[in-house]
Amino acid sequence: MGSGAFFTNGLIRQYFPKGKKTVDFREVPIKKLRQIEERLNNRPRKALKYLTSLECFYELINNRKFALEG
């Protein structure tokens, strides 16, 4: 497992701390999992100059000329 996976596990632990009782993700409501997924996937990233991945993507496609544009 790469260091990125360990970092992600640490982020997930903010929502599901380690403890005596392990978390059975089958018992966590899907709505709660989706909310956590949304928060984690839309975090600003230092490597992206503190933009979110989506912001970076939009900036990339809006500032580029594509062959399809004619």
mmCIF file of the N, C-alpha and C atoms, coordinates in Angstrom:
data_MODEL
# 
_entry.id   MODEL 
# 
loop_
_atom_site.group_PDB 
_atom_site.id 
_atom_site.type_symbol 
_atom_site.label_atom_id 
_atom_site.label_alt_id 
_atom_site.label_comp_id 
_atom_site.label_asym_id 
_atom_site.label_entity_id 
_atom_site.label_seq_id 
_atom_site.pdbx_PDB_ins_code 
_atom_site.Cartn_x 
_atom_site.Cartn_y 
_atom_site.Cartn_z 
_atom_site.occupancy 
_atom_site.B_iso_or_equiv 
_atom_site.pdbx_formal_charge 
_atom_site.auth_seq_id 
_atom_site.auth_comp_id 
_atom_site.auth_asym_id 
_atom_site.auth_atom_id 
_atom_site.pdbx_PDB_model_num 
ATOM 1   N N  . MET A 1 1  ? 0.856   -1.167 0.000   1.00 0.00 ? 1  MET A N  1 
ATOM 2   C CA . MET A 1 1  ? 0.000   0.000  0.000   1.00 0.00 ? 1  MET A CA 1 
ATOM 3   C C  . MET A 1 1  ? 0.903   1.232  0.000   1.00 0.00 ? 1  MET A C  1 
ATOM 4   N N  . GLY A 1 2  ? 0.635   2.171  -0.908  1.00 0.00 ? 2  GLY A N  1 
ATOM 5   C CA . GLY A 1 2  ? 1.441   3.371  -1.032  1.00 0.00 ? 2  GLY A CA 1 
ATOM 6   C C  . GLY A 1 2  ? 1.123   4.395  0.045   1.00 0.00 ? 2  GLY A C  1 
ATOM 7   N N  . SER A 1 3  ? 1.962   5.415  0.143   1.00 0.00 ? 3  SER A N  1 
ATOM 8   C CA . SER A 1 3  ? 1.781   6.437  1.179   1.00 0.00 ? 3  SER A CA 1 
ATOM 9   C C  . SER A 1 3  ? 0.476   7.205  0.975   1.00 0.00 ? 3  SER A C  1 
ATOM 10  N N  . GLY A 1 4  ? 0.013   7.329  -0.272  1.00 0.00 ? 4  GLY A N  1 
ATOM 11  C CA . GLY A 1 4  ? -1.259  8.000  -0.531  1.00 0.00 ? 4  GLY A CA 1 
ATOM 12  C C  . GLY A 1 4  ? -2.421  7.293  0.140   1.00 0.00 ? 4  GLY A C  1 
ATOM 13  N N  . ALA A 1 5  ? -2.383  5.973  0.137   1.00 0.00 ? 5  ALA A N  1 
ATOM 14  C CA . ALA A 1 5  ? -3.445  5.187  0.778   1.00 0.00 ? 5  ALA A CA 1 
ATOM 15  C C  . ALA A 1 5  ? -3.414  5.395  2.291   1.00 0.00 ? 5  ALA A C  1 
ATOM 16  N N  . PHE A 1 6  ? -2.213  5.461  2.877   1.00 0.00 ? 6  PHE A N  1 
ATOM 17  C CA . PHE A 1 6  ? -2.115  5.699  4.316   1.00 0.00 ? 6  PHE A CA 1 
ATOM 18  C C  . PHE A 1 6  ? -2.647  7.084  4.667   1.00 0.00 ? 6  PHE A C  1 
ATOM 19  N N  . PHE A 1 7  ? -2.358  8.074  3.836   1.00 0.00 ? 7  PHE A N  1 
ATOM 20  C CA . PHE A 1 7  ? -2.860  9.429  4.049   1.00 0.00 ? 7  PHE A CA 1 
ATOM 21  C C  . PHE A 1 7  ? -4.384  9.444  3.984   1.00 0.00 ? 7  PHE A C  1 
ATOM 22  N N  . THR A 1 8  ? -4.932  8.769  2.987   1.00 0.00 ? 8  THR A N  1 
ATOM 23  C CA . THR A 1 8  ? -6.387  8.694  2.834   1.00 0.00 ? 8  THR A CA 1 
ATOM 24  C C  . THR A 1 8  ? -7.014  7.983  4.028   1.00 0.00 ? 8  THR A C  1 
ATOM 25  N N  . ASN A 1 9  ? -6.382  6.914  4.486   1.00 0.00 ? 9  ASN A N  1 
ATOM 26  C CA . ASN A 1 9  ? -6.899  6.220  5.665   1.00 0.00 ? 9  ASN A CA 1 
ATOM 27  C C  . ASN A 1 9  ? -6.951  7.155  6.867   1.00 0.00 ? 9  ASN A C  1 
ATOM 28  N N  . GLY A 1 10 ? -5.930  8.012  6.996   1.00 0.00 ? 10 GLY A N  1 
ATOM 29  C CA . GLY A 1 10 ? -5.918  8.980  8.085   1.00 0.00 ? 10 GLY A CA 1 
ATOM 30  C C  . GLY A 1 10 ? -7.068  9.964  7.983   1.00 0.00 ? 10 GLY A C  1 
ATOM 31  N N  . LEU A 1 11 ? -7.370  10.391 6.767   1.00 0.00 ? 11 LEU A N  1 
ATOM 32  C CA . LEU A 1 11 ? -8.500  11.302 6.571   1.00 0.00 ? 11 LEU A CA 1 
ATOM 33  C C  . LEU A 1 11 ? -9.823  10.618 6.930   1.00 0.00 ? 11 LEU A C  1 
ATOM 34  N N  . ILE A 1 12 ? -9.953  9.369  6.549   1.00 0.00 ? 12 ILE A N  1 
ATOM 35  C CA . ILE A 1 12 ? -11.174 8.615  6.856   1.00 0.00 ? 12 ILE A CA 1 
ATOM 36  C C  . ILE A 1 12 ? -11.309 8.434  8.362   1.00 0.00 ? 12 ILE A C  1 
ATOM 37  N N  . ARG A 1 13 ? -10.180 8.274  9.051   1.00 0.00 ? 13 ARG A N  1 
ATOM 38  C CA . ARG A 1 13 ? -10.193 8.103  10.513  1.00 0.00 ? 13 ARG A CA 1 
ATOM 39  C C  . ARG A 1 13 ? -10.734 9.337  11.228  1.00 0.00 ? 13 ARG A C  1 
ATOM 40  N N  . GLN A 1 14 ? -10.726 10.494 10.579  1.00 0.00 ? 14 GLN A N  1 
ATOM 41  C CA . GLN A 1 14 ? -11.326 11.677 11.189  1.00 0.00 ? 14 GLN A CA 1 
ATOM 42  C C  . GLN A 1 14 ? -12.824 11.469 11.398  1.00 0.00 ? 14 GLN A C  1 
ATOM 43  N N  . TYR A 1 15 ? -13.424 10.678 10.538  1.00 0.00 ? 15 TYR A N  1 
ATOM 44  C CA . TYR A 1 15 ? -14.856 10.421 10.604  1.00 0.00 ? 15 TYR A CA 1 
ATOM 45  C C  . TYR A 1 15 ? -15.179 9.131  11.350  1.00 0.00 ? 15 TYR A C  1 
ATOM 46  N N  . PHE A 1 16 ? -14.250 8.193  11.320  1.00 0.00 ? 16 PHE A N  1 
ATOM 47  C CA . PHE A 1 16 ? -14.429 6.900  11.978  1.00 0.00 ? 16 PHE A CA 1 
ATOM 48  C C  . PHE A 1 16 ? -13.164 6.585  12.783  1.00 0.00 ? 16 PHE A C  1 
ATOM 49  N N  . PRO A 1 17 ? -13.034 7.184  13.978  1.00 0.00 ? 17 PRO A N  1 
ATOM 50  C CA . PRO A 1 17 ? -11.810 6.994  14.761  1.00 0.00 ? 17 PRO A CA 1 
ATOM 51  C C  . PRO A 1 17 ? -11.588 5.529  15.152  1.00 0.00 ? 17 PRO A C  1 
ATOM 52  N N  . LYS A 1 18 ? -10.304 5.179  15.265  1.00 0.00 ? 18 LYS A N  1 
ATOM 53  C CA . LYS A 1 18 ? -9.962  3.846  15.752  1.00 0.00 ? 18 LYS A CA 1 
ATOM 54  C C  . LYS A 1 18 ? -10.397 3.760  17.204  1.00 0.00 ? 18 LYS A C  1 
ATOM 55  N N  . GLY A 1 19 ? -10.814 2.617  17.585  1.00 0.00 ? 19 GLY A N  1 
ATOM 56  C CA . GLY A 1 19 ? -11.236 2.439  18.971  1.00 0.00 ? 19 GLY A CA 1 
ATOM 57  C C  . GLY A 1 19 ? -11.350 0.972  19.286  1.00 0.00 ? 19 GLY A C  1 
ATOM 58  N N  . LYS A 1 20 ? -11.990 0.704  20.370  1.00 0.00 ? 20 LYS A N  1 
ATOM 59  C CA . LYS A 1 20 ? -12.171 -0.688 20.775  1.00 0.00 ? 20 LYS A CA 1 
ATOM 60  C C  . LYS A 1 20 ? -13.105 -1.414 19.819  1.00 0.00 ? 20 LYS A C  1 
ATOM 61  N N  . LYS A 1 21 ? -14.063 -0.670 19.284  1.00 0.00 ? 21 LYS A N  1 
ATOM 62  C CA . LYS A 1 21 ? -15.033 -1.274 18.368  1.00 0.00 ? 21 LYS A CA 1 
ATOM 63  C C  . LYS A 1 21 ? -14.666 -0.893 16.935  1.00 0.00 ? 21 LYS A C  1 
ATOM 64  N N  . THR A 1 22 ? -14.525 -1.884 16.077  1.00 0.00 ? 22 THR A N  1 
ATOM 65  C CA . THR A 1 22 ? -14.234 -1.598 14.678  1.00 0.00 ? 22 THR A CA 1 
ATOM 66  C C  . THR A 1 22 ? -15.519 -1.205 13.955  1.00 0.00 ? 22 THR A C  1 
ATOM 67  N N  . VAL A 1 23 ? -15.354 -0.418 12.914  1.00 0.00 ? 23 VAL A N  1 
ATOM 68  C CA . VAL A 1 23 ? -16.503 0.061  12.150  1.00 0.00 ? 23 VAL A CA 1 
ATOM 69  C C  . VAL A 1 23 ? -16.864 -0.969 11.089  1.00 0.00 ? 23 VAL A C  1 
ATOM 70  N N  . ASP A 1 24 ? -18.121 -1.366 11.074  1.00 0.00 ? 24 ASP A N  1 
ATOM 71  C CA . ASP A 1 24 ? -18.632 -2.228 10.019  1.00 0.00 ? 24 ASP A CA 1 
ATOM 72  C C  . ASP A 1 24 ? -19.307 -1.302 9.005   1.00 0.00 ? 24 ASP A C  1 
ATOM 73  N N  . PHE A 1 25 ? -18.619 -1.048 7.891   1.00 0.00 ? 25 PHE A N  1 
ATOM 74  C CA . PHE A 1 25 ? -19.120 -0.091 6.913   1.00 0.00 ? 25 PHE A CA 1 
ATOM 75  C C  . PHE A 1 25 ? -20.434 -0.529 6.277   1.00 0.00 ? 25 PHE A C  1 
ATOM 76  N N  . ARG A 1 26 ? -20.784 -1.788 6.410   1.00 0.00 ? 26 ARG A N  1 
ATOM 77  C CA . ARG A 1 26 ? -22.086 -2.239 5.903   1.00 0.00 ? 26 ARG A CA 1 
ATOM 78  C C  . ARG A 1 26 ? -23.221 -1.661 6.738   1.00 0.00 ? 26 ARG A C  1 
ATOM 79  N N  . GLU A 1 27 ? -22.905 -1.232 7.968   1.00 0.00 ? 27 GLU A N  1 
ATOM 80  C CA . GLU A 1 27 ? -23.925 -0.676 8.858   1.00 0.00 ? 27 GLU A CA 1 
ATOM 81  C C  . GLU A 1 27 ? -23.997 0.853  8.810   1.00 0.00 ? 27 GLU A C  1 
ATOM 82  N N  . VAL A 1 28 ? -23.053 1.472  8.114   1.00 0.00 ? 28 VAL A N  1 
ATOM 83  C CA . VAL A 1 28 ? -23.051 2.936  8.007   1.00 0.00 ? 28 VAL A CA 1 
ATOM 84  C C  . VAL A 1 28 ? -24.007 3.319  6.884   1.00 0.00 ? 28 VAL A C  1 
ATOM 85  N N  . PRO A 1 29 ? -24.925 4.241  7.152   1.00 0.00 ? 29 PRO A N  1 
ATOM 86  C CA . PRO A 1 29 ? -25.877 4.643  6.107   1.00 0.00 ? 29 PRO A CA 1 
ATOM 87  C C  . PRO A 1 29 ? -25.156 5.174  4.861   1.00 0.00 ? 29 PRO A C  1 
ATOM 88  N N  . ILE A 1 30 ? -25.626 4.796  3.702   1.00 0.00 ? 30 ILE A N  1 
ATOM 89  C CA . ILE A 1 30 ? -25.007 5.191  2.437   1.00 0.00 ? 30 ILE A CA 1 
ATOM 90  C C  . ILE A 1 30 ? -24.966 6.714  2.318   1.00 0.00 ? 30 ILE A C  1 
ATOM 91  N N  . LYS A 1 31 ? -25.973 7.402  2.848   1.00 0.00 ? 31 LYS A N  1 
ATOM 92  C CA . LYS A 1 31 ? -26.005 8.866  2.796   1.00 0.00 ? 31 LYS A CA 1 
ATOM 93  C C  . LYS A 1 31 ? -24.804 9.458  3.542   1.00 0.00 ? 31 LYS A C  1 
ATOM 94  N N  . LYS A 1 32 ? -24.485 8.901  4.690   1.00 0.00 ? 32 LYS A N  1 
ATOM 95  C CA . LYS A 1 32 ? -23.337 9.379  5.463   1.00 0.00 ? 32 LYS A CA 1 
ATOM 96  C C  . LYS A 1 32 ? -22.037 9.097  4.708   1.00 0.00 ? 32 LYS A C  1 
ATOM 97  N N  . LEU A 1 33 ? -21.910 7.924  4.114   1.00 0.00 ? 33 LEU A N  1 
ATOM 98  C CA . LEU A 1 33 ? -20.707 7.588  3.341   1.00 0.00 ? 33 LEU A CA 1 
ATOM 99  C C  . LEU A 1 33 ? -20.544 8.533  2.155   1.00 0.00 ? 33 LEU A C  1 
ATOM 100 N N  . ARG A 1 34 ? -21.640 8.859  1.484   1.00 0.00 ? 34 ARG A N  1 
ATOM 101 C CA . ARG A 1 34 ? -21.587 9.777  0.336   1.00 0.00 ? 34 ARG A CA 1 
ATOM 102 C C  . ARG A 1 34 ? -21.162 11.183 0.772   1.00 0.00 ? 34 ARG A C  1 
ATOM 103 N N  . GLN A 1 35 ? -21.644 11.626 1.941   1.00 0.00 ? 35 GLN A N  1 
ATOM 104 C CA . GLN A 1 35 ? -21.259 12.947 2.454   1.00 0.00 ? 35 GLN A CA 1 
ATOM 105 C C  . GLN A 1 35 ? -19.758 12.997 2.739   1.00 0.00 ? 35 GLN A C  1 
ATOM 106 N N  . ILE A 1 36 ? -19.248 11.952 3.361   1.00 0.00 ? 36 ILE A N  1 
ATOM 107 C CA . ILE A 1 36 ? -17.815 11.884 3.658   1.00 0.00 ? 36 ILE A CA 1 
ATOM 108 C C  . ILE A 1 36 ? -17.016 11.817 2.367   1.00 0.00 ? 36 ILE A C  1 
ATOM 109 N N  . GLU A 1 37 ? -17.476 11.019 1.425   1.00 0.00 ? 37 GLU A N  1 
ATOM 110 C CA . GLU A 1 37 ? -16.825 10.913 0.120   1.00 0.00 ? 37 GLU A CA 1 
ATOM 111 C C  . GLU A 1 37 ? -16.762 12.286 -0.553  1.00 0.00 ? 37 GLU A C  1 
ATOM 112 N N  . GLU A 1 38 ? -17.870 13.015 -0.503  1.00 0.00 ? 38 GLU A N  1 
ATOM 113 C CA . GLU A 1 38 ? -17.941 14.348 -1.110  1.00 0.00 ? 38 GLU A CA 1 
ATOM 114 C C  . GLU A 1 38 ? -16.937 15.294 -0.461  1.00 0.00 ? 38 GLU A C  1 
ATOM 115 N N  . ARG A 1 39 ? -16.876 15.281 0.852   1.00 0.00 ? 39 ARG A N  1 
ATOM 116 C CA . ARG A 1 39 ? -15.936 16.161 1.565   1.00 0.00 ? 39 ARG A CA 1 
ATOM 117 C C  . ARG A 1 39 ? -14.487 15.825 1.225   1.00 0.00 ? 39 ARG A C  1 
ATOM 118 N N  . LEU A 1 40 ? -14.168 14.537 1.217   1.00 0.00 ? 40 LEU A N  1 
ATOM 119 C CA . LEU A 1 40 ? -12.781 14.131 0.942   1.00 0.00 ? 40 LEU A CA 1 
ATOM 120 C C  . LEU A 1 40 ? -12.378 14.413 -0.504  1.00 0.00 ? 40 LEU A C  1 
ATOM 121 N N  . ASN A 1 41 ? -13.290 14.178 -1.427  1.00 0.00 ? 41 ASN A N  1 
ATOM 122 C CA . ASN A 1 41 ? -12.965 14.377 -2.843  1.00 0.00 ? 41 ASN A CA 1 
ATOM 123 C C  . ASN A 1 41 ? -12.918 15.846 -3.243  1.00 0.00 ? 41 ASN A C  1 
ATOM 124 N N  . ASN A 1 42 ? -13.499 16.708 -2.425  1.00 0.00 ? 42 ASN A N  1 
ATOM 125 C CA . ASN A 1 42 ? -13.538 18.124 -2.768  1.00 0.00 ? 42 ASN A CA 1 
ATOM 126 C C  . ASN A 1 42 ? -12.711 18.991 -1.823  1.00 0.00 ? 42 ASN A C  1 
ATOM 127 N N  . ARG A 1 43 ? -11.688 18.389 -1.245  1.00 0.00 ? 43 ARG A N  1 
ATOM 128 C CA . ARG A 1 43 ? -10.769 19.143 -0.392  1.00 0.00 ? 43 ARG A CA 1 
ATOM 129 C C  . ARG A 1 43 ? -9.777  19.906 -1.259  1.00 0.00 ? 43 ARG A C  1 
ATOM 130 N N  . PRO A 1 44 ? -9.456  21.142 -0.890  1.00 0.00 ? 44 PRO A N  1 
ATOM 131 C CA . PRO A 1 44 ? -8.374  21.837 -1.598  1.00 0.00 ? 44 PRO A CA 1 
ATOM 132 C C  . PRO A 1 44 ? -7.058  21.089 -1.366  1.00 0.00 ? 44 PRO A C  1 
ATOM 133 N N  . ARG A 1 45 ? -6.223  21.030 -2.379  1.00 0.00 ? 45 ARG A N  1 
ATOM 134 C CA . ARG A 1 45 ? -4.965  20.288 -2.294  1.00 0.00 ? 45 ARG A CA 1 
ATOM 135 C C  . ARG A 1 45 ? -3.778  21.232 -2.458  1.00 0.00 ? 45 ARG A C  1 
ATOM 136 N N  . LYS A 1 46 ? -2.816  21.084 -1.579  1.00 0.00 ? 46 LYS A N  1 
ATOM 137 C CA . LYS A 1 46 ? -1.614  21.903 -1.659  1.00 0.00 ? 46 LYS A CA 1 
ATOM 138 C C  . LYS A 1 46 ? -0.933  21.725 -3.015  1.00 0.00 ? 46 LYS A C  1 
ATOM 139 N N  . ALA A 1 47 ? -0.882  20.498 -3.497  1.00 0.00 ? 47 ALA A N  1 
ATOM 140 C CA . ALA A 1 47 ? -0.236  20.194 -4.784  1.00 0.00 ? 47 ALA A CA 1 
ATOM 141 C C  . ALA A 1 47 ? -0.945  20.872 -5.961  1.00 0.00 ? 47 ALA A C  1 
ATOM 142 N N  . LEU A 1 48 ? -2.192  21.284 -5.757  1.00 0.00 ? 48 LEU A N  1 
ATOM 143 C CA . LEU A 1 48 ? -2.963  21.961 -6.802  1.00 0.00 ? 48 LEU A CA 1 
ATOM 144 C C  . LEU A 1 48 ? -3.119  23.445 -6.483  1.00 0.00 ? 48 LEU A C  1 
ATOM 145 N N  . LYS A 1 49 ? -2.176  23.989 -5.735  1.00 0.00 ? 49 LYS A N  1 
ATOM 146 C CA . LYS A 1 49 ? -2.196  25.409 -5.331  1.00 0.00 ? 49 LYS A CA 1 
ATOM 147 C C  . LYS A 1 49 ? -3.482  25.737 -4.574  1.00 0.00 ? 49 LYS A C  1 
ATOM 148 N N  . TYR A 1 50 ? -3.879  24.809 -3.738  1.00 0.00 ? 50 TYR A N  1 
ATOM 149 C CA . TYR A 1 50 ? -5.044  24.933 -2.867  1.00 0.00 ? 50 TYR A CA 1 
ATOM 150 C C  . TYR A 1 50 ? -6.367  25.062 -3.610  1.00 0.00 ? 50 TYR A C  1 
ATOM 151 N N  . LEU A 1 51 ? -6.399  24.504 -4.814  1.00 0.00 ? 51 LEU A N  1 
ATOM 152 C CA . LEU A 1 51 ? -7.658  24.348 -5.541  1.00 0.00 ? 51 LEU A CA 1 
ATOM 153 C C  . LEU A 1 51 ? -8.172  22.943 -5.274  1.00 0.00 ? 51 LEU A C  1 
ATOM 154 N N  . THR A 1 52 ? -9.460  22.746 -5.492  1.00 0.00 ? 52 THR A N  1 
ATOM 155 C CA . THR A 1 52 ? -9.994  21.387 -5.460  1.00 0.00 ? 52 THR A CA 1 
ATOM 156 C C  . THR A 1 52 ? -9.681  20.727 -6.800  1.00 0.00 ? 52 THR A C  1 
ATOM 157 N N  . SER A 1 53 ? -9.807  19.433 -6.870  1.00 0.00 ? 53 SER A N  1 
ATOM 158 C CA . SER A 1 53 ? -9.562  18.725 -8.126  1.00 0.00 ? 53 SER A CA 1 
ATOM 159 C C  . SER A 1 53 ? -10.502 19.216 -9.219  1.00 0.00 ? 53 SER A C  1 
ATOM 160 N N  . LEU A 1 54 ? -11.749 19.457 -8.864  1.00 0.00 ? 54 LEU A N  1 
ATOM 161 C CA . LEU A 1 54 ? -12.731 19.925 -9.842  1.00 0.00 ? 54 LEU A CA 1 
ATOM 162 C C  . LEU A 1 54 ? -12.388 21.331 -10.340 1.00 0.00 ? 54 LEU A C  1 
ATOM 163 N N  . GLU A 1 55 ? -11.995 22.227 -9.433  1.00 0.00 ? 55 GLU A N  1 
ATOM 164 C CA . GLU A 1 55 ? -11.596 23.570 -9.834  1.00 0.00 ? 55 GLU A CA 1 
ATOM 165 C C  . GLU A 1 55 ? -10.396 23.527 -10.774 1.00 0.00 ? 55 GLU A C  1 
ATOM 166 N N  . CYS A 1 56 ? -9.451  22.669 -10.460 1.00 0.00 ? 56 CYS A N  1 
ATOM 167 C CA . CYS A 1 56 ? -8.262  22.521 -11.291 1.00 0.00 ? 56 CYS A CA 1 
ATOM 168 C C  . CYS A 1 56 ? -8.636  21.986 -12.675 1.00 0.00 ? 56 CYS A C  1 
ATOM 169 N N  . PHE A 1 57 ? -9.527  21.026 -12.707 1.00 0.00 ? 57 PHE A N  1 
ATOM 170 C CA . PHE A 1 57 ? -9.986  20.459 -13.976 1.00 0.00 ? 57 PHE A CA 1 
ATOM 171 C C  . PHE A 1 57 ? -10.651 21.530 -14.832 1.00 0.00 ? 57 PHE A C  1 
ATOM 172 N N  . TYR A 1 58 ? -11.579 22.298 -14.220 1.00 0.00 ? 58 TYR A N  1 
ATOM 173 C CA . TYR A 1 58 ? -12.263 23.352 -14.976 1.00 0.00 ? 58 TYR A CA 1 
ATOM 174 C C  . TYR A 1 58 ? -11.285 24.410 -15.477 1.00 0.00 ? 58 TYR A C  1 
ATOM 175 N N  . GLU A 1 59 ? -10.318 24.746 -14.650 1.00 0.00 ? 59 GLU A N  1 
ATOM 176 C CA . GLU A 1 59 ? -9.311  25.721 -15.075 1.00 0.00 ? 59 GLU A CA 1 
ATOM 177 C C  . GLU A 1 59 ? -8.522  25.178 -16.267 1.00 0.00 ? 59 GLU A C  1 
ATOM 178 N N  . LEU A 1 60 ? -8.188  23.923 -16.203 1.00 0.00 ? 60 LEU A N  1 
ATOM 179 C CA . LEU A 1 60 ? -7.442  23.282 -17.288 1.00 0.00 ? 60 LEU A CA 1 
ATOM 180 C C  . LEU A 1 60 ? -8.242  23.288 -18.591 1.00 0.00 ? 60 LEU A C  1 
ATOM 181 N N  . ILE A 1 61 ? -9.496  22.866 -18.545 1.00 0.00 ? 61 ILE A N  1 
ATOM 182 C CA . ILE A 1 61 ? -10.253 22.770 -19.801 1.00 0.00 ? 61 ILE A CA 1 
ATOM 183 C C  . ILE A 1 61 ? -10.669 24.138 -20.324 1.00 0.00 ? 61 ILE A C  1 
ATOM 184 N N  . ASN A 1 62 ? -10.820 25.120 -19.436 1.00 0.00 ? 62 ASN A N  1 
ATOM 185 C CA . ASN A 1 62 ? -11.217 26.458 -19.900 1.00 0.00 ? 62 ASN A CA 1 
ATOM 186 C C  . ASN A 1 62 ? -10.048 27.261 -20.445 1.00 0.00 ? 62 ASN A C  1 
ATOM 187 N N  . ASN A 1 63 ? -8.849  26.890 -20.119 1.00 0.00 ? 63 ASN A N  1 
ATOM 188 C CA . ASN A 1 63 ? -7.667  27.646 -20.589 1.00 0.00 ? 63 ASN A CA 1 
ATOM 189 C C  . ASN A 1 63 ? -6.929  26.944 -21.709 1.00 0.00 ? 63 ASN A C  1 
ATOM 190 N N  . ARG A 1 64 ? -7.464  25.879 -22.232 1.00 0.00 ? 64 ARG A N  1 
ATOM 191 C CA . ARG A 1 64 ? -6.812  25.108 -23.293 1.00 0.00 ? 64 ARG A CA 1 
ATOM 192 C C  . ARG A 1 64 ? -7.617  25.166 -24.560 1.00 0.00 ? 64 ARG A C  1 
ATOM 193 N N  . LYS A 1 65 ? -6.914  25.107 -25.661 1.00 0.00 ? 65 LYS A N  1 
ATOM 194 C CA . LYS A 1 65 ? -7.569  24.994 -26.956 1.00 0.00 ? 65 LYS A CA 1 
ATOM 195 C C  . LYS A 1 65 ? -7.524  23.508 -27.366 1.00 0.00 ? 65 LYS A C  1 
ATOM 196 N N  . PHE A 1 66 ? -8.665  22.974 -27.651 1.00 0.00 ? 66 PHE A N  1 
ATOM 197 C CA . PHE A 1 66 ? -8.749  21.581 -28.040 1.00 0.00 ? 66 PHE A CA 1 
ATOM 198 C C  . PHE A 1 66 ? -8.875  21.474 -29.556 1.00 0.00 ? 66 PHE A C  1 
ATOM 199 N N  . ALA A 1 67 ? -8.392  20.396 -30.093 1.00 0.00 ? 67 ALA A N  1 
ATOM 200 C CA . ALA A 1 67 ? -8.440  20.163 -31.538 1.00 0.00 ? 67 ALA A CA 1 
ATOM 201 C C  . ALA A 1 67 ? -9.883  20.181 -32.060 1.00 0.00 ? 67 ALA A C  1 
ATOM 202 N N  . LEU A 1 68 ? -10.829 19.815 -31.221 1.00 0.00 ? 68 LEU A N  1 
ATOM 203 C CA . LEU A 1 68 ? -12.220 19.737 -31.656 1.00 0.00 ? 68 LEU A CA 1 
ATOM 204 C C  . LEU A 1 68 ? -12.866 21.108 -31.807 1.00 0.00 ? 68 LEU A C  1 
ATOM 205 N N  . GLU A 1 69 ? -12.240 22.151 -31.281 1.00 0.00 ? 69 GLU A N  1 
ATOM 206 C CA . GLU A 1 69 ? -12.842 23.479 -31.339 1.00 0.00 ? 69 GLU A CA 1 
ATOM 207 C C  . GLU A 1 69 ? -12.745 24.125 -32.713 1.00 0.00 ? 69 GLU A C  1 
ATOM 208 N N  . GLY A 1 70 ? -11.972 23.564 -33.606 1.00 0.00 ? 70 GLY A N  1 
ATOM 209 C CA . GLY A 1 70 ? -11.891 24.054 -34.967 1.00 0.00 ? 70 GLY A CA 1 
ATOM 210 C C  . GLY A 1 70 ? -11.097 25.260 -35.090 1.00 0.00 ? 70 GLY A C  1 
# 
